[in-house]
Amino acid sequence: AGCSTADRHVPLSLRLRPRVAMAVERALVLWPIKTFAFFWHYACWGFVYHAKFDMIQTTMPVTASDSSYQEYNVWFNTFVVAAFLCFGIEWVSFTQGASLLRPRIAMISSLLHGMGAVFLLWMVADAWAWFCMIYIFFIFTLPPALLESWALIAVWEERCRGCGRGVSRALGCGKPCAPWEVGCCGKGCRASCRDGVQCV
């Protein structure tokens, strides 16, 4: 498919400007929401770890041996470490701005973080059994990490592939076509005309 004559005479920067502006506006709204939900959830996992002894003790019978406590302690620590690994993955994705470019993922992650934090606080305040944290981990902590991983992989893929799809879509073509030439310029993209006049 070729570009229309009208598209060829409109600078690429003008065609990209509305999309870039909308993406920036969404990111500015989502950034504080996601940051607050992320760190609140993170802090609540730390709070749960601080209450570890009491939470394990409430689920153990009076006649339980020390080996039982050690077994529960190992499982407890395993899921806490797994939760913090998930937060580490999300932090890498967050610093790359991966999910902020995808508002649905950012909103879902923020919602799951907020609900996870509430349930963790409720768990400690109401003295739930320690193994309830396993359900909270799989429902509210792991899914955001998986979503962020997917967004991060998508961003890295786009960077590895260069300009390709994003610019060609902005040009209104199935792929870059004459008289446009699309090439990479650092982390961004550059479009130039056949005569060497740079449009972006």
N, C-alpha and C positions, 0 to 999 in steps of 0.2 A: 504494500500500500504506500502511495506517495503522499507527500505533504501538499496541502492546498496552496494556491498562489498567495492567498491572504496570509496564511501562516508563515510563509517564507519571508515576508517583509516586516513581520512583527518581531522585535528583538526578544530573545529568549528570556532575558531578565524581566521584561514586562509581563510575560506569560507566567513566570514562576513566582512573581511578587505576591499575588493574592494567596497562593498556597503556602508560601513561606510565612506570610503574616499570620494566617490562621493557625499554622503549626506553632508559631512562637506564642500566640495568645493562649492556646490550649496548654502549652507547656508551663506558662507563667501561672495559670490557674491550678494545674495539677501538681506542680512542684511542692508547694507548701502542704497540700493535703497528703500527698504520698510521703513526704518527709516526716510529718507528724505521726502518721499511722505506722510507718516503718519503725521509728525509734520507740514509739509507745509499746509496740509488740515486742521489740527487742528488750526493753526494760522489764516488761512483765515476765519474760522468760528468766531473766536474772533474778527477779523477785521470787519466782517459783523455786529456782535453785537454792536461794537463801533459806527457803522454808522446807527444804528437802527432808531433814531429820524428822520433823513433826509429821509431815505428810506420810512418810513411810511407816512411822510408828503407829499411826491411827489404823492402818490396815493389817497390822500384825497381832496375832493372839498373844496373850500374856506369857504363854509357855513357849513362844518361838525362840529359836536358837540364834546365835550370832551369825551363823552361816546363812540363815534366811534373810537377815538384814543385808548382808553383803551381796547376796544375789539380787535383791531388789535395788540396792544401791548401784550395782553395775548397770542394770537396765535403765534406771533413772538417769544416770550420767550419760549413757549412750544416746538417749533421745535428746538430752539437753545439748550435747555436742553436735548432734545432727541438726538441731534447730539453728545453732550458731553458724554451722557450715552453710545452711540455706541462706541465712542473713548475709554471709560473706559473698555468696554468689549474687544475691540481689544488689549488694553494695557495688560490686563491679559493674553490673548492668546499669545501676543508677548513675554512676559516675560517667558512663558512656552515653547517657541520655537515651538508652534503647527504648524503654517503655514509654517515656514521655513523648516519643514520636508516634506512639500507638495508644491513643487515649483509652480505648476499651480495656486493654491490658492494665494500664495504670489505674483505672477506676476499680476494676475487679480486684487487683492486688491490694489497693488501699482499703477496700471494703473487707476483704479477708483478714488483713492485718488488724483492722479495728475490732472486728468480731473476735478474732483470736485473743487480742489483749483483754477484752471484756471477760471472755470465758476463763482465761488464766487467772485474772483477779478474783473472779467469782469462785474459782476452784480453791484458791488459797483462803479467801475470806470465809467460805462455807465448809472448809475442811473436807473436801472431796478426797476420794481414794487417789493415791499417787498415779495409778495407771490410767486415770482419765486424761492425763497429759498426752498419752499415746494417740487418743482420738483427736485431741486438739491439734497435735502435730500433723497428722495426716489430712485433716480437714482444712486447717487454717494456716499452717506454716509451710508445708511442702508445696501445695499448688502455686502460691505466688512465686516460689523459687523456680518451679518448672516453667511458668509463664515468662518470667524474666530471662531464663536461660534461652527460651525459644526466641524472644525478642533480641537478645544479645547475639545469638547465632545469625539471625537475619541481618542485623546491622553489619556484623563482620563479613558476611557473605556479600552484601552490597558493596562494602569497601574493597573486598578482594576482586570483585567483578568490575570495579570502576564505575563509570557513569551509566552505562547500559540502559537499564529499564527506566529509571527515573527520568532521565533527560529525553529519551525517545518518546515516552508518554507525554511529556510536557510539549514536545514538538508536534504531537498529534499524529505520530506515525507508528507503524508496527515496529520499525527499527529506524535508526538514523539514516537519512537519505539526502541526496543532493538537493539543493546546493549546500546543505549543512554538513559539517564535519564535527563529530563529537570526540573529544579526547579528555584524558584525565589531567587535572592540574592540582597537584598536591592531594588533599583530601576531598577537594571539590571537583567540579566539572567545568568544562570550557566548550563553548560552541563557536565555531568560526565559519565565515562565509568562504565561498570558493575563491574569491579574490584575495583572501588573507585578511579581510577586515574582521576584527574580533567583535562578536556580538555580546559576549559575556566575559 
